[in-house]
Amino acid sequence: MFDVYRNDKRNLLVLGTGSAVPVLYSAHKWRKSRKRVLKVSGEIKSAVQAEGYYLRSLRAARERIIKVE
């Protein structure tokens, strides 16, 4: 299972359940999602296994979706 956090700058941080927020990102104000995520994409899963976390900007993803439409 995975824990999902987001912050005021619209960043998304995915960690394995029970993992601490990495020191590099601990200065930001992260809010934990109330729902636990059971299944994630292969890209996110491999990043969490390799690095311990996955970080993405939600703003950039939204802009890509708007350009495609």
URHU-V398706 format. One record per pair of residues at least 4 apart in sequence whose C-alpha atoms are under 6 Angstrom apart, sorted by sequence separation. I is the first residue (numbers start at 1). J is the second residue. D is the distance in Angstrom with one decimal. If there is no record, write none. Layout:
I_J_D, I_J_D
This chain:
7_11_5.7, 47_51_5.7, 48_52_4.4, 6_11_5.4, 21_26_5.9, 48_53_4.4, 6_12_4.7, 48_54_5.7, 5_12_5.9, 47_54_5.7, 5_13_5.0, 4_13_5.8, 4_14_4.7, 3_14_5.8, 3_15_5.3, 2_15_5.7, 2_16_4.6, 3_17_5.4, 2_17_4.8, 1_17_5.7, 7_29_5.8, 7_30_4.7, 6_30_5.4, 5_30_5.8, 6_31_5.4, 5_31_5.3, 5_32_4.4, 4_32_6.0, 5_33_5.7, 4_33_5.5, 3_36_5.8, 2_37_5.3, 1_37_5.9, 1_38_4.8, 15_53_4.8, 14_53_5.6, 14_54_5.1, 13_54_5.6, 13_55_4.6, 12_55_5.6, 12_56_5.2, 11_56_5.7, 12_57_6.0, 11_57_4.3, 11_58_5.5, 10_58_5.5
